[in-house]
Each structure stands twice: as structure tokens, then as C-alpha cells.
Amino acid sequence: MRSAPHDRHPVRGQPAAEHRFNGDDAAPGAAEDGSKTDAPADTAQQELTEREGLKLLLRQFQELREYVSYYVAARTDSVKCSVRNAIGQLVLVALGFVAVAGLVVMASWFVLSGISQGVGARFGGQAWIGALTTGVLALVGVGMGISCAAWMRKSAARKRTVEKYETRHAQQRARFGRDMHD
């Protein structure tokens, strides 16, 4: 026969032990009919049940402490695993960046070297003229690219700022019937 759900241990689902504590309806030593039994036996029984209750409480605290310790250890291991994975991914990304940067440098070197040799051949086989011309053109190209990128970035930032203040002026006109310039 199964115990009722309230008679079962809340964690393990096993039948709960019956314990009596001070203040229970049926005090230890009281007979079913309400008459008193031997008083010294009552006191001994009450002390025994209080000790059992205290032991049960201590055992439950130990169990709780173990569960909390287990949870903390699991969460710590989870965080360590996440950090390990993030570091691994960071290393892979860094290696990929180095590999791609190496390929770009190598490809650029081959292109510039080929242009240099072609220009040198055009000027009668004088390699130094080809190298000098290619170097100057490459530096001018890089400078123009950087200038163009900086100008575009500055222009976009200015445009965003102007739009921000135009939006605020429109909000002021909608809210107050005029804006800052009126």
C-alpha cells in the first residue's frame, strides 16, 4: 500500500518517518482516550523524539549543503568550460587573421614586384626605375585610399549629427509649436 503524498519525503519520495514534536495534537504519553500514562516515560519519549528531530534536521542541512556544493561546482565547471571555449575560438580567429594577413602581404608583394619589373623593362631594363616608380605609385595610392576613407567617415558622422539635430528640431516643433531657432 502506498503512502499518501503528504506522508512521503519531499525530495526522495520515500515514506517519511513519523516524528512528534512539542505542540503536536497527540502529545507523547497520552493514551488514545486522553488519559495520562507514566510521566517519566513521557519525558524520556519526548527527549528521544526531540533528539530524533534534531538529528533529522541536521541530516537535512547536510544534504542541503551537499546539493548546494554540487550546484556551485557544476556552475563553476560550466563557466570554466565556456571560458576555455572562448579562448579556443579567440586563438583560432587570431591564427586565421595572421594567415589571411600573410596571404595579403604575399599577394601584394607579387603584384608590386611584377609591376616593378614591367616598368623597369619599359625603361630599357633598368630595374631601379621600375622599383622607384612602383613604390611611389603604391605610397600615393595608399595615401589617397586612407584620405578617401577618412573623408567618407567624417562625412557620414557629420550627416548623422545633422539628422539627429533636425529630428530634435522637428520634435520640438511638434511638442511646443516652435523649435530652438524660432
C-alpha positions as CSV (number, residue, x, y, z in Angstrom):
1,M,0.0,0.0,0.0
2,R,1.4,3.4,-1.0
3,S,1.6,6.3,1.4
4,A,-0.4,9.4,0.8
5,P,1.7,12.2,-1.0
6,H,1.9,14.2,2.2
7,D,3.4,11.2,4.0
8,R,6.3,11.0,1.6
9,H,9.7,12.6,1.9
10,P,9.7,15.8,-0.3
11,V,13.0,15.1,-2.0
12,R,13.5,11.4,-2.2
13,G,9.8,10.4,-2.4
14,Q,10.3,7.7,0.2
15,P,7.9,7.3,3.1
16,A,8.5,9.9,5.7
17,A,9.3,8.8,9.2
18,E,6.8,9.8,11.8
19,H,8.2,12.3,14.4
20,R,6.4,14.0,17.1
21,F,7.5,17.4,18.4
22,N,6.3,19.7,21.2
23,G,2.9,21.1,20.4
24,D,1.6,18.1,18.5
25,D,-2.1,17.3,19.0
26,A,-1.4,13.9,20.4
27,A,1.3,14.5,23.0
28,P,3.7,11.6,23.8
29,G,2.5,9.7,26.8
30,A,-1.2,10.5,26.2
31,A,-3.4,7.5,25.6
32,E,-5.9,7.3,22.8
33,D,-8.7,8.0,25.3
34,G,-6.9,11.2,26.6
35,S,-5.8,9.7,29.9
36,K,-2.2,10.2,31.1
37,T,0.3,7.5,31.2
38,D,3.5,7.2,33.2
39,A,5.2,10.7,33.4
40,P,8.9,9.6,33.4
41,A,8.3,7.5,30.3
42,D,6.7,10.6,28.7
43,T,9.7,12.7,29.3
44,A,12.1,10.1,28.0
45,Q,10.0,9.6,24.9
46,Q,9.7,13.4,24.3
47,E,13.5,13.8,24.7
48,L,14.0,10.9,22.3
49,T,11.7,12.4,19.7
50,E,13.3,15.8,20.1
51,R,16.8,14.2,19.6
52,E,15.5,12.4,16.5
53,G,14.0,15.6,15.2
54,L,17.3,17.4,15.7
55,K,19.2,14.6,14.0
56,L,16.8,14.7,11.1
57,L,17.2,18.4,10.8
58,L,21.0,18.2,10.9
59,R,20.9,15.4,8.3
60,Q,18.7,17.5,6.1
61,F,21.0,20.5,6.4
62,Q,24.0,18.3,5.5
63,E,22.0,17.1,2.5
64,L,21.2,20.7,1.5
65,R,24.8,21.7,1.9
66,E,25.9,18.8,-0.4
67,Y,23.3,19.8,-3.0
68,V,24.4,23.5,-2.9
69,S,28.0,22.4,-3.1
70,Y,27.2,20.2,-6.1
71,Y,25.3,23.1,-7.8
72,V,28.2,25.6,-7.2
73,A,30.7,23.0,-8.6
74,A,28.6,22.4,-11.7
75,R,28.2,26.1,-12.3
76,T,31.9,26.7,-11.8
77,D,32.8,23.9,-14.2
78,S,30.3,25.4,-16.7
79,V,31.9,28.8,-16.6
80,K,35.4,27.2,-16.9
81,C,34.2,25.3,-20.0
82,S,32.8,28.5,-21.5
83,V,36.0,30.4,-20.9
84,R,38.0,27.6,-22.4
85,N,35.8,27.5,-25.5
86,A,36.0,31.3,-25.9
87,I,39.8,31.2,-25.6
88,G,40.0,28.4,-28.1
89,Q,37.8,30.4,-30.6
90,L,39.9,33.5,-30.0
91,V,43.1,31.6,-30.8
92,L,41.6,30.2,-34.0
93,V,40.4,33.7,-35.0
94,A,43.9,35.1,-34.4
95,L,45.5,32.3,-36.4
96,G,43.1,32.9,-39.2
97,F,43.8,36.7,-39.1
98,V,47.6,36.0,-39.3
99,A,47.1,33.6,-42.2
100,V,44.9,36.0,-44.2
101,A,47.3,38.9,-43.4
102,G,50.2,36.8,-44.7
103,L,48.4,36.0,-47.9
104,V,47.5,39.6,-48.5
105,V,51.1,40.7,-47.9
106,M,52.4,37.9,-50.2
107,A,49.9,38.8,-52.9
108,S,50.7,42.5,-52.7
109,W,54.4,41.7,-52.9
110,F,53.9,39.6,-56.1
111,V,51.8,42.3,-57.7
112,L,54.1,45.1,-56.8
113,S,57.2,43.1,-57.9
114,G,55.6,42.3,-61.2
115,I,54.6,45.9,-61.8
116,S,58.1,47.0,-60.9
117,Q,59.7,44.5,-63.3
118,G,57.3,45.5,-66.1
119,V,58.1,49.3,-65.6
120,G,61.8,48.5,-65.4
121,A,61.7,46.6,-68.7
122,R,59.8,49.5,-70.3
123,F,62.6,51.9,-69.3
124,G,65.3,49.8,-71.1
125,G,65.8,47.1,-68.5
126,Q,66.7,49.4,-65.6
127,A,65.1,47.7,-62.6
128,W,65.7,50.6,-60.1
129,I,63.5,52.9,-62.1
130,G,60.7,50.4,-62.1
131,A,61.1,49.8,-58.3
132,L,61.2,53.5,-57.6
133,T,58.1,54.3,-59.8
134,T,56.1,51.3,-58.4
135,G,57.0,52.3,-54.8
136,V,55.9,55.9,-55.3
137,L,52.7,54.9,-57.0
138,A,51.9,52.4,-54.2
139,L,52.5,55.0,-51.5
140,V,50.4,57.6,-53.3
141,G,47.6,55.0,-53.8
142,V,47.7,54.1,-50.1
143,G,47.7,57.7,-49.1
144,M,44.7,58.5,-51.3
145,G,42.8,55.5,-50.1
146,I,43.3,56.5,-46.4
147,S,42.3,60.1,-47.2
148,C,39.2,58.9,-49.0
149,A,38.2,56.6,-46.2
150,A,38.8,59.3,-43.6
151,W,36.7,61.8,-45.6
152,M,33.9,59.3,-46.1
153,R,33.9,58.5,-42.4
154,K,33.9,62.2,-41.4
155,S,31.1,63.0,-43.9
156,A,28.9,60.1,-42.6
157,A,29.4,61.3,-39.0
158,R,28.5,64.9,-39.9
159,K,25.4,63.6,-41.8
160,R,24.3,61.6,-38.7
161,T,24.8,64.6,-36.5
162,V,22.8,66.9,-38.7
163,E,20.0,64.4,-39.0
164,K,20.0,64.0,-35.2
165,Y,19.5,67.7,-34.6
166,E,17.0,68.1,-37.4
167,T,15.0,65.3,-35.7
168,R,15.2,67.1,-32.4
169,H,14.0,70.4,-34.0
170,A,11.0,68.5,-35.5
171,Q,10.2,67.0,-32.2
172,Q,10.4,70.5,-30.5
173,R,8.1,71.9,-33.2
174,A,5.6,69.1,-32.7
175,R,5.7,69.3,-28.9
176,F,6.0,73.1,-28.3
177,G,4.8,74.6,-31.6
178,R,8.3,76.0,-32.2
179,D,11.9,74.9,-32.2
180,M,15.2,76.3,-30.8
181,H,15.7,78.7,-33.7
182,D,12.3,80.4,-33.5
